[in-house]
Amino acid sequence: MLAPFISIPAVERLTATRRLSLRPPAAADARSFRDLLTDPANRRFDAGGPAASERLEHWRALWTRDGLGPWAVALKDQPSLGAIGFGGLSRGRICGAPALLLEFHFLSDHWGRGYAAEMATAALALAFDSLHATSVHALLAPGNTAARKTLERVGLRLTGSVADCPGEAASLLYEINAGQYAALPQQPPEATPFGA
């Protein structure tokens, strides 16, 4: 968690990992985001909420307000595909307390290749190495086994559940603190084939 009244410093707007380019989402990403939200495989885990355009605009506003928010994720070796997913860090609240939240959403054609873990690893490095966060949290639909495995592979641990969406099952609450992050191996986690 970050101190509630300390503003997050502006982070480098363009970031890259070994295979991914990570950047703030743009209006041009609306089609990729709409495709992601209408993908039947992804819809199983979406608790509803704002329409695609509103959600994307919210993420863009987070970048303007906080200098931080979910990235649009693209493949470095295939930039013409555009965004294949979205994810990263944002400020939020869990049970009323300020929290730094990690999330990721990828088109199902790109599941099982380790992209979510690669992006999440970059987000954790940003949180702990640059922003000096004390902890990072993630909220997740209980049935999303693949995302649970991804969170666990990058070091987050299940700590409880939160009833955050009325009428839906409680979300699982995952967390990693600075000490746990510092103890992680320095090599990136291997991809787990989807469904494994």
MOTA-V359499 format. One record per helix or strand of 2 or more residues. SS is the DSSP state (H for helix, E for strand). FROM is the first residue (numbers start at 0). LEN is the number of residues. If there is no record, write none. Layout:
ss = [SS SS]
from = [FROM FROM]
len = [LEN LEN]
This chain:
ss = [E E H H H E H E E H H E H E E H]
from = [13 19 26 39 51 69 75 82 96 107 114 134 144 156 170 177]
len = [3 5 12 4 15 6 6 12 10 3 16 6 9 6 7 5]
